[in-house]
Amino acid sequence: MIVCVIGGGASGMMAALTASECPENEVILIERQTRLGRKLLATGNGRCNLSNLHASQTYYHGQQPAFCRPALEAFDVDQTLNYFRSLGLLTVQEESGRVYPASDSANSVVDVLRLHLEQRDRVRLLTGCEVSSVKKTGSCFLVSAGEEQLRCDRVILCAGGVAGGKLGGTDSGYRLLAAFGHSRSKLYPSLVQVKTDPTLVRSLKGVRCEAVVRYEAEERSGELQFTDYGISGPVIFELSRSISTSGGKGFVQIDLLPRTGEGKLKLLLAQRVKELPQLPAEHLLVGILHNRLGRTVLRACGYAFEQPCASLKPVDLKRIAQKIKCLQLEVQGVMGMDAAQVTAGGILTADFDPNTMESRLCPGLYAAGEVLDIDGDCGGYNLQWAWSSGRLAGQLRGTV
């Protein structure tokens, strides 16, 4: 049986490796870029956060988030890590549950997948080759890839989403599946930086801190990074889906010192005023916050940098402590799809069998990974979905 896998990203490489395990299959893996796994190389800031020990339906989104459960259970985190170990990849686990290659390099993940694909006699790799159409004629599929017309028995579509266009994000998967009657939900950038009113953040570019961030009813904790256009970092990526899908409006509230209560902060500030009454106010928060962040808090409260600390009354210190615990920024949208790591939304899962990943509209056609309307939280969940769904699709447990 000839199996054509479209897309050489995480889910596509997993699907191709899985399909090639059956001695009766010949696999053709087609990737539009000149090399496999280019987008995978950029994940986790080049470290490749390839999974998370806590992966479960709880961390996934879409119109039907339960769709991901059969795949995640059929090829869970332990099975995934054992599989990569069998390929020769060593991994390490962080306390947060995130899993990385022991080399701390995404190249290691891509390389073990690529090497095993290249060494399998029944796998043919076509890179730098874009699929323009897929048609079904009788029981066979005709795939137009570059100048080639490929005839195959099964097609697994793993073309990804539109996020990260500079790294290979594309809408081709949606278009190819639309030809078979599939439709998609609205697309949004996710795991992406957030734009805010630049008045306060402009001077904080590059400053990082551990924070608790709230947006509407959602609250997340982790590392926050300020930029000249707004805020970034893992904690913001985790909130960005909600911000993006709600229209990018409203406010975020940032607790800059989540481990220190407001009462203790007021005591610390009062003690400093007592010990150093002539200290200029701009130095009041030295040792408590990053210097630039401390000055920004004072600016947000309306205090002059040059005024002596002795001029700050208890009500002023309370106001400063409250601002540290709740620095509010007006949201002005999110960065676009090119900056996003993941596409929220995709091909509707209602038209696929979650136990096989086969299309209900076209027997013999499968899909996996980001092209479908399933996306995960920040922290390795999206790659686990890619491995699990690619593995399930590659087993070709269809109706034909």
N, C-alpha and C positions, 0 to 999 in steps of 0.2 A: 504494500500500500504506500502510495506517495503522499507525504504530508507536507504542506507548505505553511511555514510560520512567517507571518508578516510583522516585522519589528524586532530589532536586535537589542532591546533593552533588557531590564531585569526579568520581566515576565516572559518575554520572547525567548531569551536564552534558556530559562528554566523549562519552558514548554518544549523547546527543541531537544534539549538533553533528555527529557522524560520520554518524548515520543521515540527517540532513537534507541531506548532501552529494549524495545520490542524488535526482535530480529527480522520480523516481516516488514518493518517500516523503512522507507527511505525518506530522509528529511531534507527539505530545502529551507534554509533560514535567510530571509531577505531583509536587509537593513538599508535605508535610504542614505545614511551617512557613510563616510569612508571607513569607519571603524565601529565595532560593537561597543555598547555600553557607555557611550560618551556622557550621557546625562547622569548615569550611575557614578561616574568619576567625580562629579561635583557634589554628591550628597554628603551631608555631615561635614561641610567645609573641607571636603577632600578626604575625610576620614572614613566615610561610608558607614553610617549607622544602619546596619543591615537588618536588625530586628529589635524586638523588645520582649523581655520575659513576661510582660503582663498582657501581651496581645490577646484581645478578645473582642467580641462584637461591641462592647461598651465604647471602644475608642474609634469607631468607624461611623461614617455619615453617608447620607444619600436618601433618596425617596424610600428605599427599602434596605435599611442597614442590616437587617437580619439575613440578607442574601449572602453576606460574607461568611456566615457561620460554618456551613458545611465545608468550605474550602479550608478555613482556618483549623477546623477540627481534623480534617483528613490529612493535613500536612502542617502540624502545629510547630511551635517554636523549637521544641526538643528535636523533632524530626528534621526540621530545617537545619539546625546547627550540626546534627549528626551527618546530614547529607553534605554540608560544606566541609566537614571534617574528612569525609570520605574522598572529597576532591583535593584535599591537602591544605585546606585553609584553617589556620588556628585563629580562635576568637577570644576576646576578653569581655567581661561583663562589668558594667558599672553599678553602683548601688541603686541608681534610678531605674535599673532594668534594661538600659540601653546596651546593645551588643555591637562591638566594633571588631574589625580584624586586628589581630595581635600586632601586626606591622604598623597599625595606625594609618594605613594608606588604602584608599579606595582602589588603587591599581591592583592590589592583591586579590580583591574580590572579582574584578573584571578579568584578570589574568587567568585565574583558575577555571572560570567558566569558559573563557575563550580557548584555552589550551585543550580542555577536554572535548570541546566541540570540534576543534581542528584535528584531533587524534581519532575521531570516530569515522570509520570508513563510510558509513551510511548517511553521513551529514555533509551537505554541500552548503557553503556560505557564499552568499551574494551580497557584497557591500557596495556602497555608492550606487545603489540601484533602487529607484522609487517605483512602487506599485501604482499604476494609474487606474486599473480596474480589476474587478473580480466578478466573473460571471459563472453561473451554473448551467451546464448543458447536460441534461439527463442526470446521470449519477456522478458526473465528474465536474470539476471546477476548472475554469480557464483563467489563469492569472497573467495579466500583462505587466511585466516588470522590465522597465527599460526597453531594450530591443528584443527581449525574449518573451515568448508565449509559453507558459508552463502549464501543463496539464497535470492535475493532481486529484486525489480522492478525498482529502480532507484539508480544510483551511483553518488555521488558528490565528486570529487577528489580535496582535499585541502591540498596536501602533502608538499607544500612550495617549496623552492629552495635549492641550495647547500650551500648558505652562512651560516656562523656560524655553522660549522660541530660539534663543541664541545657542542653546545646547541641543536643539533638535526637536523641541515641542512642535506638534503639527496637528492639523485638523483632518488629516487624511483618513484616519481610522473611522471618524464619524461619517465621512463621505462614502467610504467603501461599504460600511454597514447600512447606510441609508439606502443604498441600491437594492438591498434585500428587504426593505420595508421597516427597518429599525429606526427609531426616533430617539432623540436625546433631550435631557433636561437643560435648563439654562446653565451656562458655564460661568464660574467665578474664580478669581485667583485665590489660592489658599497657601498657607505657610509663606506669608509674604510680609514685607515691611508696611507699616502704617504711617500715613501722612497726618500731621497735626498742625495746628496753628504754630508757625515757626517763631513767634515772639520770644518764648522762653527757651526752646530747644536749640536754637541756632548757635548759641554760645557753648553748647554742651556736646558738640560733635565729638564722638569717640569715647565719651565717658560711659563706663559700665557700672552696674550695681546689681545686687540681689534685691528683688522687689516682689511685692504682691500687687498685681494689676487687676482692676475690676472694669468690666464693660457690661452695662446693663445688669443682668442677673448672674453673669458668669465671672468667675474669679480664678486666676491662675497665679502660680508663683514660679520664680526662676530668674535667670539672668536677663537683664534689660540693658539695651544699648541705645544711647541717644545718637541721632543723626542730624544733619543740617535741615532735613525736611520733616523729621518726626522721630519715631521710635522703632526699634528693631530688637533682635535677640530672640532666644527660644521662647520666653514667656509671651512675647508679642506674636510670634508665629502661631502659638497655641490659641490665641484669641482672634487671630486674623480672619479665620473662616466666618465667625459670627459677625465681625465687623464688615467683611466683604459682602456677605449675603444679605445684610440688613441695610445696605445702601451706603455704608461708610460714613454715617453721621453719628452725632451724639458726643459723649465725653468718655475719656478713660480716667480713672482715679488710681493714682500710684502711691503705694505705701513704700517710701524709700528706706525705711528701717523696720521691717516686719518683725524683727526679733526684740525690738525695744518698744515698750508701751508708751503711750502719751504721757502718763504720769511720771515715769522715770525720766523721760526726755526733759520735762519741765524742771525736774530737780537738777539734772545735769546742767541745764542752761542757767538756772539760778545760781548754782555753785560757781560757774565760770564768771558770771557777772560780779559776784561777791569777791572773787579772788583777783579779777583783772578789770576793775571798773573803768579804767581809761582805755582799754583795748578797743580799737575801731571795730564797729559792728561787723565789718566784712570778714573778720577773723573769728566770729562767735562760734561758727560750726566747724572750725578746723579740728581734725581728729575724730569728728563725728560723721561727716560726709566728705566726699571728694570736694576739694576746694572750690572748683567751678560750680559744682552742684549746690554747695552751701551758699555761695553768693547768689545763685539763681533763686533759691528759696527765699532769701532776704529780699531780693528784687520783687518776687511775686507777692511778698507781704507789704511792699511799699516802703521799706526802710532804706535810708541812705547809708552807704558803706562807711562814710567817714564819721558818722555819729558815734559817740562813745557808748560802750555797753551799759554804762551806768544810767543812760537815758531810757533804757528799755525797762518798762514796768512789768509786773507779773502778768498783766493782760496781754502785753506784747509777746512775752515768752510763751504764753499759752497759744497765741496765734501762730507763732513760728513752729511750735511743736505740732500743732494741728496740720500745718502746711506740709511738714515732713511726712506725716502719716497719711496725708491725702492731697497730693499735688495733682490738680485737675488740668487736663489738656483737652482742647476741643479737637475732635477727629475731623479730618478733611478728606477722607477716602483712604484707599490703599494703593500701593504701587501696582502696576499693571501685570498682565500675564507673563511678560518677558522676565520680570523679577521674581515671579512666584515659583515655588518648588513643586507645587501640586495643583492640579485642576480639580476644583469642587464641581460636581456635576458630570454628566457624561451620558453614554448610551443607556437607556432605561433597562434595568435588570429584570423587569417583569417579563420580558420576552426571551429570557435565558433560563435554563434549568440550573439551579444553584448546586445540584449534586453532580453535574457533569461539565458545566460551563458551555453547553451546546445551545445554539439558537433554537427557539421554539418555532421560528418562522422559516428556517432553512436547515434541514438536517444535514449534518456533516460540516457545518460552519460553527466555529467556537470563538470565544473572545475571553481575554483575561487582562488583568492589570488596570491601569489608569484610564483606559478608553471607556470603561464602564462607570456607571454612576455610583461609585464607592470611593471614598477618600478617607484617610485616617488622620489622627492627630500627629503632632510633631513628636519624634522620638523613635523612629524605626518602624512605625506601624504601616506606613505606606509600602515600604519594601517587603515587609512580611506578607502583605496582601498580594504583592507581585509574585513572590515565591509560591505562596499557597495556591493562588488562582492559576498561575502558569503550570504548576505541577498537576493540578486537577485537570486542566484542559488538555495537557500533553498525554494524559492516560487515555484519551479518546473513547470515553465510556458513553458513546452516543447511541442513538436509536437506529442508526443505519450500519 
